[in-house]
Amino acid sequence: MLTISVVSFLSGCDNNPFDNKPFNQQAWLENPLNKSKDKNARLEMSENLLKNHLQIGMTSQQTRKLLGKPDFVNSNCGDKNSCDNYYLGEYIFLLTFDSTSKLIKKEIVSI
């Protein structure tokens, strides 16, 4: 599984697909589901979103207020946790919540 460590590695590369553009909630909400391999606005903001806007311990309600409805919800995501999935083209922005709906893990994974 490709995790945030790859995002950090790619930050120093010229071909960084994540671009570290500042997170803009309006742009995120206006660019929903994109399963193509083309670069999209959500992908370009994802690294900044991970680092600066999503905090471990936030509730699923807080993250959904920020990001909108997930593209897909997995109700049994490792150890019976739930995961919100937001498509980023060839990656998924994956948020894992514990049984009390608190954010316990945030990562970008390759599809």
GICORKA-V116162 format. One record per residue. N is the residue number from 1. RES is the residue in one letter. SS is DSSP state (~ for helix, > for strand, _ for the rest). BURIAL is 1 if it has 9 or more other C-alpha atoms within 8 Angstrom, else 0. D_CENTER is the distance of its C-alpha to the mean C-alpha in Angstrom with 2 decimals. Layout:
BEGIN
n=<N;N>
res=<RES;RES>
ss=<SS;SS>
burial=<BURIAL;BURIAL>
d_center=<D_CENTER;D_CENTER>
END
This chain:
BEGIN
n=<1;2;3;4;5;6;7;8;9;10;11;12;13;14;15;16;17;18;19;20;21;22;23;24;25;26;27;28;29;30;31;32;33;34;35;36;37;38;39;40;41;42;43;44;45;46;47;48;49;50;51;52;53;54;55;56;57;58;59;60;61;62;63;64;65;66;67;68;69;70;71;72;73;74;75;76;77;78;79;80;81;82;83;84;85;86;87;88;89;90;91;92;93;94;95;96;97;98;99;100;101;102;103;104;105;106;107;108;109;110;111>
res=<M;L;T;I;S;V;V;S;F;L;S;G;C;D;N;N;P;F;D;N;K;P;F;N;Q;Q;A;W;L;E;N;P;L;N;K;S;K;D;K;N;A;R;L;E;M;S;E;N;L;L;K;N;H;L;Q;I;G;M;T;S;Q;Q;T;R;K;L;L;G;K;P;D;F;V;N;S;N;C;G;D;K;N;S;C;D;N;Y;Y;L;G;E;Y;I;F;L;L;T;F;D;S;T;S;K;L;I;K;K;E;I;V;S;I>
ss=<_;_;_;~;~;~;~;~;~;~;~;_;_;_;_;_;_;_;_;_;_;_;_;_;~;~;~;~;~;~;_;_;_;_;_;_;_;_;_;_;~;~;~;~;~;~;~;~;~;~;~;~;_;_;_;_;_;_;>;~;~;~;~;~;~;~;~;_;_;_;_;>;>;>;_;_;_;_;_;_;_;>;>;>;>;>;>;_;_;_;>;>;>;>;>;>;>;_;_;_;_;>;>;>;>;>;>;>;>;>;_>
burial=<0;0;1;1;0;0;1;0;0;1;1;0;0;0;0;1;0;1;1;1;1;0;1;0;0;0;1;1;1;0;1;0;0;1;0;0;0;0;1;1;1;1;1;1;1;1;1;1;1;1;0;0;0;1;0;1;0;1;1;1;0;0;1;1;0;0;1;0;0;1;1;0;1;1;0;1;1;0;0;0;1;1;1;1;1;1;1;1;1;1;1;1;1;1;1;1;1;1;0;0;0;1;1;1;0;1;1;1;1;1;0>
d_center=<14.50;12.67;10.78;9.99;13.74;13.65;11.50;14.28;16.92;15.92;16.07;19.80;20.25;21.45;19.24;15.89;13.61;11.06;14.05;12.84;13.93;13.99;11.48;13.56;12.92;15.58;14.35;10.83;12.90;15.43;13.37;12.27;12.18;13.06;13.86;16.11;15.94;16.56;14.61;13.07;12.29;8.54;8.50;11.02;9.37;6.04;8.36;10.20;7.67;7.04;10.81;12.30;10.90;9.27;12.14;13.04;15.45;13.97;14.80;12.89;15.11;14.04;10.28;11.42;13.94;11.56;9.07;11.69;12.26;9.69;10.82;11.79;12.58;14.04;16.67;17.81;15.10;17.15;19.86;19.67;16.42;14.15;10.55;8.49;6.99;5.86;7.85;7.90;11.49;12.23;8.77;6.22;2.53;4.85;6.40;10.11;12.94;16.59;19.60;19.87;16.41;15.40;12.04;13.11;10.29;6.79;6.11;5.65;8.54;11.24;12.66>
END
